[in-house]
Each structure stands twice: as structure tokens, then as C-alpha cells.
Amino acid sequence: MRALIQRVTQASVTVDGTTIGEIGPGLLILICAMQGDTEAQADKLAAKIAKLRIFKDDDGRMNRSVKDIDGRALVVSQFTLAADTSRGNRPGFSTAAAPEDGNRLYEYFATQMAAQGIPVAKGQFGADMKVALLNDGPVTIWMDTDS
């Protein structure tokens, strides 16, 4: 699985003009299931992200996790994280999981984040979403369970 994690002071996702998920301080997690991904990889990624110390402590050092700050997570599916740009100018997405598997793993990942004790808001799989965020730092981290 691939994830792009952004530390935010706020974030929201809108579908057809209606806000369907929003958070205050926490993490915006853009997530993509790749071909062959399993629940075990989603478990590993959720546990790692929940413990990732990218929030400032009292000394201004990145030493706190989203759990430590009582933050939230906005989990948004984004198959374009599977983009292959090695040939030509049009990215290919053939390494992304099939939609049924992608949706199942997206929902499972969001459930696993919540199981880590983090309140979770979500986007809508396969929808044309508008994501708004106020990036804090900015802090943006790429994670891939294959690396």
C-alpha cells in the first residue's frame, strides 16, 4: 500500500458540494492499494502511521504522534498514487489494485486507523472529491509498504 501523509491543522473532503469528512489538527492520509496488497500490509501501515512522531513537542521538535496530540485522521482513497511515469507523458495506473480490492483495502485501512484509537473521517471511494487542507509545517511524508 502507498500513503501520502500530510500534517494538517484542518482538512476536509467534499463530494457534489457536500462536505462528507472533516478534521481539525491531525493527518490527511491519501491512500492507494496496489495489486497484491493484503490486510496485513494495511495493518502494518496503520500501526506505523499512528505512531509516526511528526507533531511538535513543547520544545518544538517533531516528537509526538497523532495519538499523542489527540489528533484525527482524514483518510482519502487516491489511486493516482500508483502512477507510473516512466514512459511518455501520460501516467499509467495498471499497478493499482482493482477497484473492488482497492475499496475493500481502503475501508479496512480506515477501520485499522480507528482501531489504533484515532478518530477517522473518510472520503468516498471512486468519487470525484475536492480535498481542502491547511498543511502544517509543511510536513508531507511518503510511505510504501514495499519499501
Order of alpha helices (4+ residues) and beta strands (2+ residues): beta-beta-beta-alpha-beta-beta-beta-alpha-beta-beta
